[in-house]
């Protein structure tokens, strides 16, 4: 079923002729900011287009600032979720990382920072961007597609360095 859903998304997304693959983001719960920065810089450098086709929350949202906006689109099913970055303290408790949150905010384009500011800024509570608000920031995907292959990123929980700022309360 999931494979058919991905195939359906691919068949209804943008036409891209300059890149050999399309990165589809769906069901991505985020993780370490460092890992997402590395991944999305590679996507940026590759020239690959990105389709946000479902849930992209936490560190996943860094795609908006790390990949050029003219190579990102969102389907009608796209939902982006934002919250403050966090890390583990010495006792293993999750705490907000002020510096990580500042780094996260600096990653976002001005339109996203303004949307977040209008909602009171990043806090531990998730805030969602979807529908018309999302379409005002991220171009909606068109109905035609010509994609030679699809790459997926996300849904992988990273374990290891517990003091690396994370943007996800779900990862570990």
HUBELRA-V243514 format. One record per residue. N is the residue number from 0. RES is the residue in three letters. SS is DSSP state (a for helix, b for strand, c for the rest). Layout:
N&RES&SS, N&RES&SS
This chain:
0&UNK&c, 1&UNK&a, 2&UNK&a, 3&UNK&a, 4&UNK&a, 5&UNK&a, 6&UNK&a, 7&UNK&a, 8&UNK&a, 9&UNK&a, 10&UNK&a, 11&UNK&c, 12&UNK&c, 13&UNK&c, 14&UNK&b, 15&UNK&c, 16&UNK&c, 17&UNK&c, 18&UNK&c, 19&UNK&c, 20&UNK&c, 21&UNK&b, 22&UNK&b, 23&UNK&b, 24&UNK&b, 25&UNK&c, 26&UNK&c, 27&UNK&b, 28&UNK&c, 29&UNK&c, 30&UNK&c, 31&UNK&b, 32&UNK&a, 33&UNK&a, 34&UNK&a, 35&UNK&a, 36&UNK&a, 37&UNK&a, 38&UNK&a, 39&UNK&a, 40&UNK&a, 41&UNK&a, 42&UNK&a, 43&UNK&a, 44&UNK&a, 45&UNK&a, 46&UNK&c, 47&UNK&c, 48&UNK&b, 49&UNK&b, 50&UNK&b, 51&UNK&b, 52&UNK&c, 53&UNK&c, 54&UNK&b, 55&UNK&b, 56&UNK&b, 57&UNK&a, 58&UNK&a, 59&UNK&a, 60&UNK&a, 61&UNK&a, 62&UNK&a, 63&UNK&a, 64&UNK&a, 65&UNK&a, 66&UNK&c, 67&UNK&c, 68&UNK&a, 69&UNK&a, 70&UNK&a, 71&UNK&b, 72&UNK&b, 73&UNK&b, 74&UNK&c, 75&UNK&c, 76&UNK&c, 77&UNK&c, 78&UNK&b, 79&UNK&b, 80&UNK&b, 81&UNK&b, 82&UNK&c, 83&UNK&c, 84&UNK&c, 85&UNK&b, 86&UNK&b, 87&UNK&b, 88&UNK&c, 89&UNK&c, 90&UNK&c, 91&UNK&c, 92&UNK&c, 93&UNK&b, 94&UNK&b, 95&UNK&b, 96&UNK&c, 97&UNK&a, 98&UNK&a, 99&UNK&a, 100&UNK&a, 101&UNK&a, 102&UNK&a, 103&UNK&a, 104&UNK&a, 105&UNK&a, 106&UNK&a, 107&UNK&c, 108&UNK&c, 109&UNK&a, 110&UNK&a, 111&UNK&a, 112&UNK&a, 113&UNK&a, 114&UNK&a, 115&UNK&a, 116&UNK&a, 117&UNK&a, 118&UNK&c, 119&UNK&c, 120&UNK&c, 121&UNK&c, 122&UNK&c, 123&UNK&c, 124&UNK&c, 125&UNK&c, 126&UNK&b, 127&UNK&b, 128&UNK&b, 129&UNK&c, 130&UNK&a, 131&UNK&a, 132&UNK&a, 133&UNK&a, 134&UNK&a, 135&UNK&a, 136&UNK&a, 137&UNK&c, 138&UNK&c, 139&UNK&b, 140&UNK&c, 141&UNK&c, 142&UNK&c, 143&UNK&c, 144&UNK&c, 145&UNK&b, 146&UNK&c, 147&UNK&c, 148&UNK&c, 149&UNK&b, 150&UNK&b, 151&UNK&b, 152&UNK&c, 153&UNK&c, 154&UNK&c, 155&UNK&c, 156&UNK&c, 157&UNK&c, 158&UNK&c, 159&UNK&c, 160&UNK&c, 161&UNK&c, 162&UNK&c, 163&UNK&c, 164&UNK&c, 165&UNK&b, 166&UNK&c, 167&UNK&c, 168&UNK&c, 169&UNK&c, 170&UNK&c, 171&UNK&c
